[in-house]
Amino acid sequence: MSLVLVLGLTGLGWWLAQVNSLARKFGSTMVILILGLLLANVTSWTPEPSAASWVNGPLTSFAIAELLLAVELRSVLPDARRLLLPFIAAVAGTLVAVLLVGLLLSGWLGQSWISLAGLLSATFTGGSLNFVSVARSLEIPPSLLLIATAADHVAFTAWFVVSLLIGRGGRQHRATDTPVLKSSASTPTNAFVMPSLREVLLGLLWGGAVLLISDRMGGGLRLLGIDVPSILVLTTVALIAAQLPRSDSRSACYGLGLVLIQPFFAVIGLSSSLGDLFGDGLPVLLYAGLVVFVQAIVVLQARRWFRWPLAECLVASQAAVGGPSTALALAGSLERPNLVLPSVAIGLLGYLLGTYVGLAVSASLNGLIA
């Protein structure tokens, strides 16, 4: 029954984000999170441990595999080149900010700052996929995870709005200046076209195969005495599988992943209290906001030094902070369709890097400080 309620709540949040204008502005993830939080705090109901474990374990692993199966480097790298340097500046700014701001606020954040540093490094390099991956690997408590999720959404939404204002104020190019666009079948530019039943089944088969292979590979590594986090094994296997031929058979993977990852956020909301959010949320929100602020300053200053185009810098920064979907939305809002494919491509590159970056930051800080 718990699992049915979690999935029902997820479906309700997803539906509201499609049909209600206010909910659409928040986005499906935030709506689902808020619904879960309200239900838990009004009724005191929480999902059974077995249901929460299944959502946070196999289902979320499956969603991560599906999303990563869209990262086809043959199509990603050529399109990503024009945004690559601003994106590198954005990631560098994120890492500097995560370390400096984290040290500055460590007395306020307490012992959780190292986990938050890994989490913010991941999500502001790639997006929500990397946020979820690192959160699972670091086993962050649900109450802290709720706060971090809300802070992540507030920070990247605020930067999206500011980017839109800056970009429209300095816009020099019009949509009519742009060439005809092409796209790979597996990239998110095609993710919102309703897939056929055959495409959905093929996408599910790809995801299942990645899960099976990564599970067997992880077991084999443990037998050899090699202790590798399971999320890194899953990420690596999925990325290798994404390079295999017949990318058209993976055309539904990204859309499936977007849907299947939402119950994770429902469980976060259902496992948290409003007291935790308002009691401990301010320092985490400040941490996330300052990281994005410093990253933005670094990117805009690098633009002045190297004379990069403004729109390219804003879209690359948004790809790092929010992922391919928000970068795509910004490119469209700035009326720059020539940046649509590059925005998706650089966002997918962030997906590829984010989990590795986040776990590396957390492990390094634990080794140096903890």
SERO-4910 file (N, C-alpha, C, O; in steps of 0.05 Angstrom, whole numbers):
BEGIN
 pado doro    nc1    nc2    nc3   cac1   cac2   cac3    cc1    cc2    cc3    oc1    oc2    oc3
  Met    A     17    -24      0      0      0      0     17     25      0     11     45    -13
  Ser    A     39     25     15     57     48     16     68     55    -12     69     78    -20
  Leu    A     76     34    -27     87     38    -53     66     50    -72     72     68    -88
  Val    A     41     41    -70     19     51    -86     15     81    -80     11     97    -99
  Leu    A     15     88    -55     12    116    -47     35    134    -57     30    156    -66
  Val    A     59    124    -55     82    139    -65     80    144    -95     84    166   -104
  Leu    A     73    123   -110     70    125   -139     47    143   -146     48    158   -166
  Gly    A     25    140   -131      1    157   -135      7    187   -131     -1    204   -146
  Leu    A     22    192   -109     30    220   -103     48    231   -125     46    254   -133
  Thr    A     66    214   -135     84    222   -157     68    228   -182     73    249   -195
  Gly    A     48    211   -188     32    216   -212     15    241   -209     12    256   -229
  Leu    A      5    247   -185    -10    271   -181      7    296   -185     -1    315   -198
  Gly    A     31    295   -174     50    318   -177     57    322   -206     58    345   -215
  Trp    A     63    301   -220     70    302   -248     47    314   -265     51    331   -282
  Trp    A     22    305   -259     -2    315   -273     -6    345   -267    -12    360   -286
  Leu    A     -4    353   -242     -7    381   -235     13    399   -250      6    421   -258
  Ala    A     37    389   -252     58    405   -266     53    408   -296     64    425   -309
  Gln    A     35    391   -307     29    393   -335      4    410   -340      3    424   -361
  Val    A    -15    411   -321    -41    424   -326    -44    450   -311    -61    466   -319
  Asn    A    -29    455   -290    -32    479   -274     -9    498   -279     14    491   -278
  Ser    A    -15    523   -286      6    542   -293     25    548   -270     49    550   -274
  Leu    A     15    551   -246     32    556   -223     50    532   -217     74    535   -213
  Ala    A     39    508   -218     55    484   -213     75    480   -235     97    470   -230
  Arg    A     68    488   -260     87    486   -282    112    503   -277    134    496   -285
  Lys    A    108    526   -265    131    544   -259    150    531   -239    174    534   -241
  Phe    A    138    517   -219    155    503   -200    170    479   -212    192    473   -204
  Gly    A    157    465   -231    168    441   -242    158    416   -227    152    418   -203
  Ser    A    157    394   -241    146    370   -229    161    361   -204    148    352   -185
  Thr    A    187    362   -205    203    353   -182    195    368   -156    191    356   -135
  Met    A    194    395   -158    188    411   -135    159    407   -126    154    406   -102
  Val    A    141    403   -144    113    399   -137    110    372   -122     96    371   -102
  Ile    A    123    351   -132    122    325   -119    134    327    -91    124    315    -72
  Leu    A    156    341    -89    169    344    -63    151    358    -43    149    350    -20
  Ile    A    138    380    -52    120    395    -34     96    378    -26     88    378     -3
  Leu    A     84    364    -45     61    346    -39     69    326    -18     54    321      1
  Gly    A     92    313    -21    101    293     -2    106    306     26     98    294     46
  Leu    A    118    329     26    123    343     51     97    350     66     95    346     90
  Leu    A     77    361     51     52    368     62     37    343     73     26    344     95
  Leu    A     36    322     57     22    298     66     35    287     92     21    279    110
  Ala    A     61    286     93     75    275    116     70    291    141     67    280    163
  Asn    A     70    318    138     67    335    161     39    340    170     34    346    193
  Val    A     19    337    152     -9    340    159    -20    314    172    -35    315    191
  Thr    A    -12    291    160    -23    265    169     -4    249    186    -12    229    198
  Ser    A     22    257    187     43    242    201     48    214    188     60    197    201
  Trp    A     39    211    164     43    185    150     70    185    136     78    205    123
  Thr    A     85    163    139    110    160    124    109    133    110     96    114    120
  Pro    A    123    130     88    123    104     74    137     82     90    155     88    105
  Glu    A    128     58     86    141     35     99    170     33     89    176     40     67
  Pro    A    187     24    107    216     23    100    221      6     75    238     13     59
  Ser    A    205    -15     71    209    -32     47    203    -17     22    217    -20      2
  Ala    A    181     -1     22    174     15     -1    194     37     -7    203     40    -30
  Ala    A    203     51     14    223     72     11    249     60      0    263     72    -17
  Ser    A    256     36     11    281     23      2    280     15    -27    299     18    -42
  Trp    A    256      6    -36    254     -2    -65    255     22    -83    268     21   -104
  Val    A    242     44    -75    243     68    -91    272     79    -92    282     86   -114
  Asn    A    285     82    -69    311     93    -68    333     75    -79    355     84    -86
  Gly    A    327     49    -81    346     30    -91    342     23   -120    350     38   -138
  Pro    A    328      1   -126    325     -9   -153    312     11   -172    321     14   -195
  Leu    A    290     24   -164    276     42   -182    293     66   -190    295     73   -213
  Thr    A    307     78   -170    323    101   -176    348     93   -192    356    108   -210
  Ser    A    359     70   -187    381     60   -203    373     57   -232    387     63   -251
  Phe    A    349     46   -236    338     43   -263    335     70   -277    341     73   -301
  Ala    A    324     90   -262    321    117   -273    348    129   -281    350    141   -303
  Ile    A    368    126   -264    394    136   -271    406    123   -296    417    137   -313
  Ala    A    402     97   -298    412     83   -322    398     93   -347    411     98   -367
  Glu    A    372     97   -345    357    107   -369    367    135   -377    370    140   -401
  Leu    A    371    153   -358    380    180   -365    408    179   -377    413    194   -396
  Leu    A    425    163   -366    453    162   -376    454    149   -404    473    154   -419
  Leu    A    435    133   -411    435    120   -437    430    141   -460    433    134   -483
  Ala    A    424    165   -452    421    187   -472    447    200   -479    448    216   -498
  Val    A    468    194   -464    494    208   -467    510    194   -489    528    179   -483
  Glu    A    503    200   -514    517    188   -537    539    207   -546    533    227   -558
  Leu    A    564    200   -539    586    219   -544    590    226   -573    599    248   -579
  Arg    A    583    208   -591    586    215   -620    571    240   -628    580    255   -645
  Ser    A    548    243   -616    532    267   -622    536    289   -602    532    313   -608
  Val    A    543    282   -577    546    302   -556    570    319   -560    568    344   -559
  Leu    A    594    307   -565    619    322   -565    620    343   -588    628    366   -582
  Pro    A    613    337   -613    614    358   -633    596    382   -627    604    405   -631
  Asp    A    572    376   -616    554    398   -610    562    414   -585    556    437   -583
  Ala    A    577    400   -567    584    413   -542    608    432   -545    613    448   -527
  Arg    A    623    430   -567    648    445   -569    645    475   -566    662    488   -553
  Arg    A    624    487   -577    622    516   -577    616    526   -549    620    550   -543
  Leu    A    606    509   -531    600    517   -503    620    505   -483    618    509   -459
  Leu    A    640    491   -493    658    476   -476    674    494   -457    676    488   -433
  Leu    A    686    515   -468    703    532   -451    687    547   -429    695    547   -406
  Pro    A    664    559   -436    648    571   -414    638    550   -394    636    556   -370
  Phe    A    633    525   -403    624    504   -385    647    497   -366    642    493   -342
  Ile    A    671    495   -376    694    489   -359    698    511   -338    703    505   -315
  Ala    A    694    536   -347    696    558   -328    674    556   -306    679    561   -283
  Ala    A    650    547   -314    628    544   -295    634    522   -275    630    526   -251
  Val    A    644    500   -284    651    478   -266    674    486   -247    673    480   -223
  Ala    A    694    500   -258    716    509   -241    706    529   -220    714    527   -197
  Gly    A    688    547   -228    676    565   -209    661    551   -187    662    558   -164
  Thr    A    646    530   -195    631    514   -176    649    501   -155    644    503   -131
  Leu    A    671    489   -164    689    475   -146    702    495   -127    705    489   -103
  Val    A    711    517   -137    724    538   -120    703    547    -99    710    550    -75
  Ala    A    679    553   -108    658    563    -90    650    542    -69    647    549    -45
  Val    A    647    517    -77    640    496    -59    660    494    -36    653    491    -13
  Leu    A    686    496    -42    707    493    -22    709    518     -4    709    516     20
  Leu    A    710    542    -17    714    566     -1    689    573     15    691    579     39
  Val    A    665    572      3    641    578     18    636    557     39    627    563     61
  Gly    A    641    532     32    638    510     52    655    514     76    646    511     99
  Leu    A    680    522     72    698    527     95    688    551    111    689    551    136
  Leu    A    678    571     97    668    595    110    644    589    128    641    600    149
  Leu    A    626    572    118    601    566    132    603    540    148    583    532    160
  Ser    A    626    528    150    628    501    162    620    502    192    608    482    202
  Gly    A    626    524    206    617    525    234    587    526    237    576    516    256
  Trp    A    573    537    217    544    539    217    531    513    207    511    504    217
  Leu    A    544    501    186    533    477    174    539    452    191    524    432    189
  Gly    A    561    452    207    568    429    223    581    407    206    592    413    184
  Gln    A    579    383    215    592    360    202    580    354    174    592    341    158
  Ser    A    556    364    169    543    358    144    555    373    120    548    367     97
  Trp    A    573    392    125    582    408    103    598    393     82    598    399     59
  Ile    A    612    372     91    628    356     72    610    340     53    615    340     29
  Ser    A    589    328     64    569    315     47    556    335     28    551    329      4
  Leu    A    549    358     39    536    379     22    556    388      0    547    395    -22
  Ala    A    581    390      6    601    398    -14    601    379    -37    602    387    -60
  Gly    A    601    353    -31    599    333    -53    574    335    -69    574    333    -93
  Leu    A    552    339    -54    525    341    -67    523    365    -85    514    362   -108
  Leu    A    532    388    -76    530    412    -92    550    412   -115    544    422   -137
  Ser    A    574    400   -111    593    397   -133    580    381   -155    584    387   -179
  Ala    A    566    360   -148    554    342   -168    531    356   -183    530    357   -207
  Thr    A    512    368   -167    488    379   -180    494    404   -195    480    410   -215
  Phe    A    515    420   -187    521    444   -202    543    439   -223    554    458   -234
  Thr    A    549    414   -228    565    406   -251    547    393   -272    552    397   -296
  Gly    A    527    378   -263    510    363   -282    481    369   -279    468    377   -299
  Gly    A    470    366   -256    441    369   -252    429    349   -233    444    337   -217
  Ser    A    403    346   -234    388    330   -214    397    300   -215    397    287   -195
  Leu    A    404    290   -239    413    263   -241    437    258   -222    438    239   -208
  Asn    A    456    276   -223    480    274   -207    474    279   -178    487    267   -160
  Phe    A    455    297   -172    446    301   -145    436    276   -132    445    268   -110
  Val    A    419    262   -146    407    237   -136    429    216   -133    429    201   -113
  Ser    A    446    213   -153    467    193   -152    485    196   -128    491    177   -114
  Val    A    495    220   -124    513    225   -101    498    223    -74    509    213    -55
  Ala    A    473    233    -73    458    231    -49    455    202    -40    457    196    -16
  Arg    A    449    184    -59    446    156    -53    473    144    -43    473    128    -24
  Ser    A    494    151    -57    520    140    -50    530    149    -22    542    133     -8
  Leu    A    525    174    -15    534    185     10    514    179     33    521    185     56
  Glu    A    491    168     27    471    161     47    464    185     65    465    183     89
  Ile    A    457    207     52    450    232     66    423    228     79    404    218     66
  Pro    A    419    237    104    393    234    118    371    248    103    376    269     90
  Pro    A    347    237    103    324    249     88    319    278     95    313    294     77
  Ser    A    321    286    120    316    314    128    335    333    115    328    354    105
  Leu    A    361    326    115    381    342    102    378    342     72    383    362     58
  Leu    A    370    319     61    366    316     32    343    334     23    344    346      1
  Leu    A    322    335     39    299    353     32    309    382     30    302    396     11
  Ile    A    324    391     50    333    418     51    351    423     27    349    444     13
  Ala    A    370    405     21    388    408     -1    374    409    -28    381    424    -46
  Thr    A    353    392    -31    337    392    -55    323    419    -60    324    430    -82
  Ala    A    311    429    -38    297    455    -40    317    477    -47    312    494    -63
  Ala    A    340    476    -33    361    497    -38    371    496    -67    375    516    -80
  Asp    A    375    471    -77    384    467   -105    364    480   -124    372    494   -142
  His    A    338    475   -120    318    485   -138    316    515   -136    313    529   -157
  Val    A    317    526   -112    315    555   -109    339    569   -123    335    589   -137
  Ala    A    363    558   -119    387    570   -130    387    569   -160    392    590   -173
  Phe    A    381    546   -172    382    545   -202    359    560   -215    362    570   -237
  Thr    A    336    561   -201    313    576   -212    320    606   -212    314    620   -231
  Ala    A    331    616   -190    339    644   -188    359    651   -210    357    672   -222
  Trp    A    379    634   -214    399    639   -234    387    638   -262    396    652   -280
  Phe    A    368    620   -267    354    619   -293    341    646   -299    343    656   -321
  Val    A    326    656   -279    312    682   -283    332    704   -288    328    720   -307
  Val    A    354    705   -272    374    726   -276    387    723   -304    392    743   -317
  Ser    A    393    699   -312    405    694   -338    387    703   -360    396    715   -380
  Leu    A    361    698   -357    342    707   -377    342    737   -380    341    748   -402
  Leu    A    342    751   -357    342    780   -357    368    791   -369    367    810   -386
  Ile    A    391    780   -362    416    789   -373    418    783   -403    426    801   -418
  Gly    A    410    759   -410    411    751   -438    394    767   -456    402    774   -478
  Arg    A    369    773   -447    351    789   -464    360    818   -465    356    831   -486
  Gly    A    372    827   -444    382    855   -444    406    858   -463    409    880   -475
  Gly    A    422    837   -466    446    840   -483    443    824   -509    464    819   -522
  Arg    A    419    817   -517    415    799   -540    423    814   -566    414    837   -571
  Gln    A    439    801   -582    448    812   -607    439    796   -631    438    805   -654
  His    A    433    770   -626    426    752   -647    396    746   -647    384    745   -626
  Arg    A    385    741   -670    357    734   -672    354    706   -681    374    694   -691
  Ala    A    331    695   -678    326    667   -686    330    662   -715    336    640   -724
  Thr    A    327    683   -731    329    680   -760    358    677   -769    363    670   -792
  Asp    A    377    681   -751    405    679   -758    415    650   -759    438    645   -766
  Thr    A    398    631   -751    408    604   -744    405    584   -766    387    586   -782
  Pro    A    422    564   -766    421    543   -786    401    522   -779    389    522   -757
  Val    A    396    503   -798    379    481   -793    392    462   -773    416    458   -774
  Leu    A    376    451   -754    386    435   -732    382    406   -738    362    398   -750
  Lys    A    401    390   -729    398    361   -730    401    350   -702    413    364   -685
  Ser    A    391    326   -696    395    315   -670    396    285   -671    386    272   -689
  Ser    A    409    274   -650    410    245   -647    384    235   -636    371    249   -621
  Ala    A    377    211   -643    352    199   -633    350    197   -603    328    197   -592
  Ser    A    373    194   -590    373    189   -561    376    214   -544    375    212   -520
  Thr    A    379    238   -556    383    262   -541    357    274   -532    336    269   -544
  Pro    A    358    291   -510    334    302   -499    318    321   -517    295    327   -510
  Thr    A    329    330   -539    313    346   -557    289    330   -568    269    342   -577
  Asn    A    292    304   -568    270    287   -577    255    273   -554    237    257   -558
  Ala    A    262    280   -529    252    265   -506    223    270   -501    209    253   -489
  Phe    A    212    293   -510    184    299   -504    165    293   -526    141    300   -525
  Val    A    175    280   -547    157    268   -567    147    242   -556    163    225   -547
  Met    A    120    237   -557    109    213   -546    121    188   -560    117    185   -584
  Pro    A    135    171   -545    147    148   -558    126    126   -563    104    126   -551
  Ser    A    132    109   -582    114     86   -588    119     65   -566    138     66   -551
  Leu    A    100     46   -565    103     24   -546    128      8   -551    142      0   -532
  Arg    A    136      4   -576    160    -10   -582    185      5   -572    203     -7   -561
  Glu    A    185     32   -575    207     48   -565    209     46   -535    231     45   -523
  Val    A    186     47   -521    186     45   -492    197     18   -483    214     17   -465
  Leu    A    188     -4   -496    197    -30   -488    227    -33   -493    242    -45   -476
  Leu    A    237    -23   -515    266    -24   -521    281     -8   -500    303    -16   -491
  Gly    A    271     16   -493    284     32   -472    285     17   -445    306     18   -432
  Leu    A    264      4   -438    263    -12   -413    283    -35   -414    296    -41   -394
  Leu    A    285    -47   -437    305    -69   -440    333    -59   -437    350    -72   -424
  Trp    A    339    -36   -449    366    -25   -446    372    -19   -417    394    -26   -407
  Gly    A    353     -6   -403    358      0   -375    361    -25   -358    378    -26   -340
  Gly    A    344    -45   -363    347    -70   -348    373    -84   -352    385    -95   -334
  Ala    A    383    -84   -377    408    -96   -384    431    -82   -369    450    -95   -359
  Val    A    430    -55   -369    451    -40   -355    451    -47   -325    473    -51   -313
  Leu    A    428    -48   -313    426    -55   -284    438    -83   -279    453    -87   -260
  Leu    A    431   -102   -296    440   -130   -292    470   -131   -294    484   -143   -278
  Ile    A    481   -119   -315    510   -120   -320    525   -106   -298    545   -116   -288
  Ser    A    515    -82   -289    530    -68   -268    529    -82   -242    548    -82   -226
  Asp    A    506    -96   -236    504   -112   -212    524   -135   -212    538   -140   -192
  Arg    A    526   -149   -234    545   -171   -237    574   -161   -235    591   -173   -223
  Met    A    579   -138   -248    606   -127   -248    614   -118   -220    637   -123   -211
  Gly    A    595   -105   -206    601    -97   -179    607   -120   -161    625   -119   -144
  Gly    A    591   -142   -164    597   -166   -148    624   -178   -155    638   -187   -137
  Gly    A    631   -178   -180    657   -189   -188    680   -172   -177    700   -184   -168
  Leu    A    677   -146   -176    698   -129   -165    701   -133   -135    723   -133   -125
  Arg    A    678   -138   -121    680   -143    -92    694   -169    -87    709   -171    -67
  Leu    A    689   -189   -103    703   -215   -100    733   -212   -103    749   -226    -91
  Leu    A    741   -193   -120    770   -187   -124    782   -169   -103    805   -162   -104
  Gly    A    765   -161    -84    774   -143    -63    775   -114    -70    788    -98    -57
  Ile    A    762   -107    -92    761    -79   -102    734    -67    -94    713    -75   -104
  Asp    A    735    -48    -76    711    -35    -65    705     -9    -80    717     12    -74
  Val    A    688    -11   -100    680     12   -116    651     19   -110    634      1   -111
  Pro    A    644     44   -105    615     51   -100    598     41   -123    605     45   -147
  Ser    A    576     29   -117    558     17   -137    549     38   -157    545     31   -181
  Ile    A    545     63   -149    536     83   -167    556     89   -189    549     96   -211
  Leu    A    582     87   -182    603     91   -203    603     68   -223    608     73   -247
  Val    A    599     44   -213    597     21   -232    573     25   -250    576     21   -275
  Leu    A    550     32   -239    526     36   -255    530     58   -276    523     55   -299
  Thr    A    542     81   -267    546    103   -285    565     96   -308    559    102   -331
  Thr    A    586     82   -301    606     74   -322    593     54   -342    597     58   -366
  Val    A    579     34   -332    567     15   -350    546     28   -368    545     23   -392
  Ala    A    530     46   -357    509     60   -373    522     77   -394    512     78   -417
  Leu    A    543     91   -387    556    109   -407    569     93   -429    569    101   -452
  Ile    A    580     70   -423    592     52   -444    569     42   -462    572     42   -486
  Ala    A    547     33   -450    524     23   -466    513     45   -484    504     39   -506
  Ala    A    514     70   -475    503     92   -491    519     97   -517    509    110   -535
  Gln    A    543     86   -518    560     90   -542    556     68   -563    567     69   -585
  Leu    A    540     47   -556    536     25   -574    519     33   -598    505     53   -597
  Pro    A    521     19   -620    505     26   -644    475     24   -639    466     16   -617
  Arg    A    459     32   -658    430     32   -657    419     51   -636    403     43   -619
  Ser    A    428     76   -637    418     96   -617    388    100   -618    376    108   -599
  Asp    A    376     94   -642    347     97   -644    332     79   -625    309     85   -618
  Ser    A    344     56   -618    331     38   -599    331     49   -571    318     38   -553
  Arg    A    346     71   -566    347     83   -540    333    110   -539    336    126   -521
  Ser    A    316    115   -559    304    142   -562    285    148   -539    280    172   -533
  Ala    A    273    128   -526    254    133   -504    268    134   -477    255    139   -457
  Cys    A    294    128   -476    308    125   -450    307    151   -433    301    150   -409
  Tyr    A    313    174   -445    314    198   -430    287    205   -417    285    212   -394
  Gly    A    266    203   -433    239    209   -423    231    190   -401    219    198   -381
  Leu    A    238    164   -404    232    144   -383    247    151   -358    236    149   -336
  Gly    A    272    159   -361    288    166   -337    276    190   -322    276    190   -297
  Leu    A    267    210   -337    255    234   -324    231    226   -307    227    237   -285
  Val    A    215    208   -317    191    199   -303    198    182   -279    188    185   -257
  Leu    A    216    162   -283    223    143   -262    239    154   -239    239    142   -218
  Ile    A    251    177   -243    267    188   -221    250    204   -201    259    211   -179
  Gln    A    225    211   -209    208    228   -192    200    215   -166    199    230   -146
  Pro    A    194    189   -164    187    178   -138    208    181   -116    202    182    -93
  Phe    A    233    184   -125    255    189   -105    249    215    -90    253    216    -66
  Phe    A    239    235   -104    234    261    -91    208    259    -74    206    273    -54
  Ala    A    189    243    -82    165    238    -66    173    226    -39    163    235    -18
  Val    A    191    207    -39    200    194    -14    215    214      4    212    213     28
  Ile    A    231    231     -8    245    252      7    224    269     22    227    273     46
  Gly    A    204    279      8    184    295     21    168    280     42    163    292     64
  Leu    A    161    255     37    146    239     56    162    231     81    151    223    101
  Ser    A    189    234     79    206    225    101    217    249    117    235    245    134
  Ser    A    206    273    113    218    297    125    197    313    140    173    309    136
  Ser    A    206    330    157    188    347    173    193    377    167    215    385    160
  Leu    A    172    392    169    174    421    164    192    434    185    206    454    179
  Gly    A    193    423    209    210    434    230    239    433    222    255    451    226
  Asp    A    247    410    209    275    408    200    280    428    178    302    440    177
  Leu    A    261    431    160    265    449    137    269    478    146    288    491    137
  Phe    A    252    488    164    254    516    172    275    520    194    285    542    198
  Gly    A    281    498    209    301    501    230    329    501    219    346    517    228
  Asp    A    335    483    201    363    480    191    367    488    162    389    486    151
  Gly    A    346    498    150    347    503    121    363    527    112    374    527     90
  Leu    A    364    548    129    376    573    120    405    571    113    413    580     92
  Pro    A    422    558    130    451    556    122    455    540     96    473    546     81
  Val    A    439    519     92    441    503     68    433    519     43    446    518     22
  Leu    A    411    534     46    402    552     24    423    573     18    428    579     -5
  Leu    A    435    584     39    456    604     35    480    592     21    492    604      3
  Tyr    A    487    567     29    510    553     17    505    550    -13    522    556    -29
  Ala    A    482    539    -20    476    534    -48    474    560    -64    485    562    -86
  Gly    A    462    580    -52    459    606    -66    486    619    -71    491    630    -93
  Leu    A    504    618    -52    530    630    -55    547    615    -75    563    627    -90
  Val    A    544    588    -76    559    572    -96    551    581   -124    568    585   -141
  Val    A    525    583   -129    516    591   -156    524    620   -162    531    626   -184
  Phe    A    523    637   -141    531    665   -145    560    667   -153    567    681   -172
  Val    A    578    653   -139    606    654   -146    611    642   -173    627    653   -189
  Gln    A    597    620   -179    601    608   -206    593    628   -228    607    630   -248
  Ala    A    571    642   -224    562    662   -243    583    684   -247    588    693   -269
  Ile    A    594    693   -225    614    714   -226    639    705   -242    650    719   -258
  Val    A    647    680   -236    670    669   -250    665    667   -280    682    675   -296
  Val    A    642    657   -288    635    654   -317    634    682   -330    645    685   -352
  Leu    A    620    701   -318    618    727   -330    644    742   -331    649    757   -350
  Gln    A    661    738   -311    688    751   -312    705    738   -334    720    752   -348
  Ala    A    704    711   -336    719    697   -357    709    707   -385    725    709   -403
  Arg    A    683    712   -387    673    722   -412    686    749   -420    693    753   -443
  Arg    A    689    766   -400    702    792   -405    731    788   -414    741    802   -432
  Trp    A    745    770   -400    773    766   -407    777    754   -435    794    763   -450
  Phe    A    761    734   -441    765    719   -466    746    727   -488    747    716   -510
  Arg    A    728    747   -483    710    757   -503    691    735   -514    687    734   -538
  Trp    A    681    718   -496    662    698   -505    635    711   -509    629    731   -495
  Pro    A    618    701   -527    591    712   -530    574    708   -505    577    687   -491
  Leu    A    558    728   -498    543    727   -474    523    704   -472    523    689   -452
  Ala    A    507    699   -493    487    678   -492    500    651   -488    490    635   -473
  Glu    A    522    646   -501    536    620   -498    545    616   -469    543    594   -459
  Cys    A    555    637   -457    564    635   -429    540    629   -410    542    613   -392
  Leu    A    518    643   -414    495    639   -397    483    611   -400    476    598   -380
  Val    A    482    601   -425    471    574   -430    489    553   -418    480    534   -406
  Ala    A    516    556   -421    535    537   -411    533    536   -380    535    515   -368
  Ser    A    531    560   -368    529    561   -339    503    547   -329    503    533   -310
  Gln    A    481    552   -344    456    540   -337    457    509   -340    444    495   -325
  Ala    A    471    500   -360    474    471   -364    488    458   -340    480    437   -332
  Ala    A    508    472   -329    522    462   -305    504    463   -281    503    443   -265
  Val    A    489    484   -277    473    488   -253    448    471   -254    440    459   -234
  Gly    A    434    470   -277    408    457   -278    406    433   -295    386    418   -294
  Gly    A    426    428   -312    425    405   -330    415    411   -358    409    435   -363
  Pro    A    413    391   -375    407    396   -403    379    408   -407    375    424   -426
  Ser    A    360    400   -391    332    410   -395    330    440   -390    317    454   -406
  Thr    A    342    450   -369    340    479   -363    358    495   -382    351    517   -390
  Ala    A    380    483   -391    397    497   -411    382    499   -437    383    520   -451
  Leu    A    368    478   -445    351    478   -469    330    499   -467    324    514   -486
  Ala    A    317    501   -443    296    521   -439    307    549   -441    294    567   -452
  Leu    A    331    554   -430    343    580   -432    350    588   -460    345    611   -469
  Ala    A    361    569   -475    368    575   -503    343    582   -519    343    601   -535
  Gly    A    321    568   -514    296    575   -527    285    601   -519    275    617   -535
  Ser    A    286    607   -493    276    633   -482    291    657   -493    280    678   -496
  Leu    A    317    652   -498    334    674   -509    331    676   -539    345    691   -552
  Glu    A    314    659   -551    309    659   -580    335    653   -595    342    666   -614
  Arg    A    350    633   -585    375    624   -597    373    595   -604    387    578   -591
  Pro    A    358    587   -624    356    559   -631    382    547   -641    385    522   -640
  Asn    A    401    563   -649    427    552   -656    443    542   -632    463    529   -634
  Leu    A    432    548   -608    445    538   -583    429    515   -571    437    504   -550
  Val    A    408    506   -584    391    485   -573    408    459   -571    410    448   -549
  Leu    A    419    449   -593    435    425   -591    459    427   -574    465    410   -558
  Pro    A    475    449   -577    498    452   -559    490    453   -529    504    442   -512
  Ser    A    467    465   -523    458    466   -495    452    438   -484    460    431   -461
  Val    A    439    422   -500    433    394   -492    459    378   -490    463    363   -471
  Ala    A    476    382   -510    501    366   -510    519    373   -487    530    354   -474
  Ile    A    522    398   -480    539    405   -457    527    397   -431    541    390   -412
  Gly    A    500    397   -430    486    387   -406    490    358   -402    493    348   -379
  Leu    A    489    343   -424    494    314   -422    523    308   -414    529    289   -400
  Leu    A    542    325   -423    569    322   -414    571    327   -384    587    314   -370
  Gly    A    555    346   -374    554    350   -345    544    325   -330    554    318   -309
  Tyr    A    523    313   -342    513    287   -330    536    267   -328    539    253   -308
  Leu    A    552    266   -349    574    246   -350    594    252   -327    604    233   -315
  Leu    A    600    277   -322    621    284   -303    611    287   -274    626    282   -256
  Gly    A    586    296   -271    577    305   -245    581    286   -222    590    293   -200
  Thr    A    573    261   -226    574    241   -204    603    236   -196    609    235   -172
  Tyr    A    621    233   -216    649    229   -210    660    253   -194    675    250   -175
  Val    A    653    277   -203    664    302   -190    654    303   -161    669    309   -143
  Gly    A    627    299   -157    616    301   -130    628    281   -111    635    289    -88
  Leu    A    631    256   -119    642    236   -101    672    241    -96    682    236    -74
  Ala    A    686    251   -116    714    258   -113    718    280    -92    736    279    -75
  Val    A    701    301    -94    703    323    -75    697    314    -47    712    320    -28
  Ser    A    676    298    -43    669    288    -17    691    270     -5    699    273     18
  Ala    A    702    252    -22    723    234    -12    749    250     -5    762    244     15
  Ser    A    755    270    -22    779    286    -17    777    302      9    796    303     25
  Leu    A    754    314     14    750    329     38    749    311     63    760    319     84
  Asn    A    737    288     60    738    269     83    766    261     90    773    258    113
  Gly    A    783    257     69    810    249     73    827    271     86    845    266    102
  Leu    A    821    296     78    838    318     87    829    330    114    845    339    130
  Ile    A    802    330    118    791    344    141    779    326    162    784    329    186
  Ala    A    763    306    154    749    290    173    768    272    189    760    257    206
***
